[in-house]
């Protein structure tokens, strides 16, 4: 670890690898979903498309993971990347909140009376992956900022 840098080269590589892996998973999922829609439209299989309400769809806001990866690439401060991680968390929470409307799969009102049951039925594995990635990225970057703060504070106490 270089003096003044709170993160070693190995830790930087691991952080970049993790953020790129999360981006690659979401990009591949979005790409695969678009290919499936395109193939169905070419084959005029609109009947299959109309029955897709039960398959999980990947919202495009998950591509913010690429911006987080870019912000981590050549940073020394980690302020922009942790801010983007918080924005990603807010977008994820908002998207989940918008899905919790009480309606059933076919649009019936007050279908779900238990909010936890509705939450478990309307979230998918992409939501869980995003929540896991946000927690890992946020805690990792917060500890880096904390180490940076402690090293700066220790340097000022010595003088």
VMD Tcl script that draws the C-alpha trace (Angstrom):
set ca {
  {0.00 0.00 0.00}
  {1.37 3.39 -0.99}
  {1.51 6.18 1.58}
  {-1.65 8.27 1.45}
  {-3.62 5.52 -0.29}
  {-6.09 3.68 1.95}
  {-6.42 0.78 -0.47}
  {-3.88 -1.75 -1.69}
  {-3.51 -2.76 -5.31}
  {-4.94 -6.21 -4.55}
  {-8.00 -4.74 -2.85}
  {-8.53 -2.36 -5.77}
  {-8.41 -5.28 -8.22}
  {-10.89 -7.25 -6.10}
  {-13.26 -4.27 -5.84}
  {-13.08 -3.62 -9.58}
  {-13.59 -7.31 -10.33}
  {-16.66 -7.50 -8.10}
  {-18.24 -4.36 -9.56}
  {-17.54 -5.51 -13.12}
  {-18.99 -8.95 -12.36}
  {-22.22 -7.38 -11.09}
  {-22.41 -5.17 -14.20}
  {-21.75 -8.14 -16.49}
  {-24.52 -10.19 -14.89}
  {-27.09 -7.43 -15.30}
  {-25.94 -6.53 -18.81}
  {-26.15 -10.17 -19.88}
  {-29.63 -10.52 -18.36}
  {-30.90 -7.39 -20.10}
  {-29.32 -8.47 -23.40}
  {-30.81 -11.97 -23.15}
  {-34.24 -10.53 -22.44}
  {-34.04 -8.20 -25.44}
  {-32.91 -11.05 -27.69}
  {-35.86 -13.14 -26.51}
  {-38.30 -10.31 -27.30}
  {-36.71 -9.75 -30.70}
  {-36.85 -13.45 -31.62}
  {-40.48 -13.66 -30.60}
  {-41.36 -10.61 -32.69}
  {-39.59 -12.08 -35.72}
  {-41.51 -15.33 -35.43}
  {-44.79 -13.45 -34.84}
  {-45.26 -15.23 -31.54}
  {-47.14 -12.43 -29.83}
  {-49.18 -14.98 -27.90}
  {-46.04 -15.96 -25.99}
  {-45.17 -12.33 -25.35}
  {-48.57 -11.58 -23.88}
  {-48.10 -14.37 -21.35}
  {-44.75 -13.06 -20.07}
  {-46.14 -11.26 -17.01}
  {-44.83 -13.97 -14.68}
  {-41.24 -13.98 -15.98}
  {-38.89 -11.56 -14.24}
  {-37.88 -8.54 -16.23}
  {-34.67 -6.66 -15.62}
  {-35.15 -2.88 -15.42}
  {-32.62 -0.77 -17.28}
  {-31.64 1.17 -14.16}
  {-29.40 -1.78 -13.24}
  {-26.98 -0.48 -15.88}
  {-25.93 2.10 -13.27}
  {-23.58 -0.67 -12.19}
  {-21.43 0.27 -15.21}
  {-21.19 3.86 -13.94}
  {-20.19 2.55 -10.51}
  {-17.51 0.41 -12.16}
  {-16.21 3.42 -14.10}
  {-16.23 5.56 -10.97}
  {-14.16 2.92 -9.16}
  {-11.68 2.55 -11.98}
  {-9.34 5.49 -11.34}
  {-10.59 6.96 -8.10}
  {-8.70 7.99 -5.00}
  {-11.53 9.62 -3.09}
  {-14.40 7.10 -3.50}
  {-16.97 9.89 -3.02}
  {-18.48 9.60 -6.52}
  {-18.63 5.81 -6.45}
  {-20.27 5.65 -3.02}
  {-22.73 8.36 -4.10}
  {-23.64 6.31 -7.18}
  {-24.08 3.26 -4.96}
  {-26.52 5.22 -2.77}
  {-28.39 6.40 -5.90}
  {-28.55 2.76 -7.02}
  {-30.02 1.82 -3.64}
  {-32.65 4.57 -3.91}
  {-33.60 3.46 -7.44}
  {-33.89 -0.17 -6.32}
  {-36.07 0.73 -3.34}
  {-38.26 2.98 -5.50}
  {-38.72 0.26 -8.12}
  {-39.74 -2.24 -5.46}
  {-42.08 0.29 -3.83}
  {-43.79 0.94 -7.16}
  {-44.50 -2.76 -7.60}
  {-46.18 -3.00 -4.20}
  {-49.61 -1.72 -5.17}
  {-51.76 -4.51 -3.71}
  {-52.84 -5.66 -7.16}
  {-52.61 -9.22 -8.33}
  {-51.00 -10.55 -11.50}
  {-54.10 -9.80 -13.56}
  {-54.65 -6.35 -12.08}
  {-57.17 -7.09 -9.33}
  {-57.21 -4.51 -6.55}
  {-56.50 -5.47 -2.93}
  {-55.41 -8.94 -4.00}
  {-52.63 -8.98 -1.42}
  {-53.56 -8.09 2.13}
  {-50.19 -9.07 3.62}
  {-47.41 -6.68 2.52}
  {-44.63 -9.22 3.18}
  {-46.36 -11.82 1.01}
  {-46.76 -9.28 -1.76}
  {-43.10 -8.30 -1.42}
  {-41.97 -11.91 -1.71}
  {-44.24 -12.53 -4.71}
  {-43.29 -9.41 -6.68}
  {-39.53 -9.43 -6.20}
  {-37.21 -11.66 -8.16}
  {-33.65 -12.91 -8.04}
  {-32.38 -9.79 -9.81}
  {-33.69 -7.66 -6.94}
  {-31.92 -9.88 -4.42}
  {-28.70 -9.78 -6.44}
  {-28.87 -5.99 -6.65}
  {-29.49 -5.68 -2.90}
  {-26.55 -7.98 -2.17}
  {-24.28 -6.05 -4.55}
  {-25.33 -2.70 -3.07}
  {-24.65 -3.89 0.47}
  {-21.23 -5.30 -0.44}
  {-20.19 -2.25 -2.49}
  {-21.45 0.25 0.08}
  {-19.82 -1.45 3.08}
  {-16.57 -1.97 1.17}
  {-16.36 1.65 0.05}
  {-17.43 2.95 3.47}
  {-14.60 1.00 5.12}
  {-12.14 2.42 2.58}
  {-13.35 5.94 3.35}
  {-13.14 5.20 7.07}
  {-9.54 3.96 6.72}
  {-8.71 7.06 4.71}
  {-10.24 9.28 7.38}
  {-8.34 7.49 10.16}
  {-5.04 7.72 8.28}
  {-5.58 11.44 7.63}
  {-6.53 12.00 11.26}
  {-3.47 10.08 12.44}
  {-1.21 12.16 10.21}
  {-2.56 15.43 11.62}
  {-2.19 14.22 15.21}
  {1.49 13.52 14.65}
  {2.21 17.11 13.65}
}
mol new
graphics top color blue
foreach p $ca { graphics top sphere $p radius 0.5 }
foreach p [lrange $ca 0 end-1] q [lrange $ca 1 end] { graphics top cylinder $p $q radius 0.2 }
display resetview
